[in-house]
Amino acid sequence: MRIGIDAMGGDYAPLEAIKGAVLAKAEFPSVELVMFGVQSDIENIASQENLDLSDLTIVHCSQVIEMSEHPVKALAGKRDSSISVGFEYLADKKIDAFFSAGNTGAMLVGSIQILKPIEGVDRPCLTSAIPRPSGKAGVLLDV
């Protein structure tokens, strides 16, 4: 399985995305992780934090969709953003899943405009990890 990660999305990106990807790779070594983002930023922060990226694939994207940007305009105007390129990889079946902690609107719009909805599905859903009594995270679907 190949999972795509928007390295540039979220409040503390790309550091937290990189740390999460390194931890996930250690926990699930058979899963290939593909990070989308500004390669020099990803590599510089990983170097500063002594994080090993050798087991991760990085796809360089020259643009970032910021949290405050209008989703439709951002996707149309930033075709080389980590979110746009990640969705293109997903649409082309180069990855099996794609996620971001970034601009939620851009993720929703991208899933409709780039992936196209499945027949009978009106709009995408949101997911959120919630703790289970066992201490492990579960997934809550908002449909």
Order of alpha helices (4+ residues) and beta strands (2+ residues): beta-alpha-beta-alpha-beta-alpha-alpha-beta-alpha-beta-beta
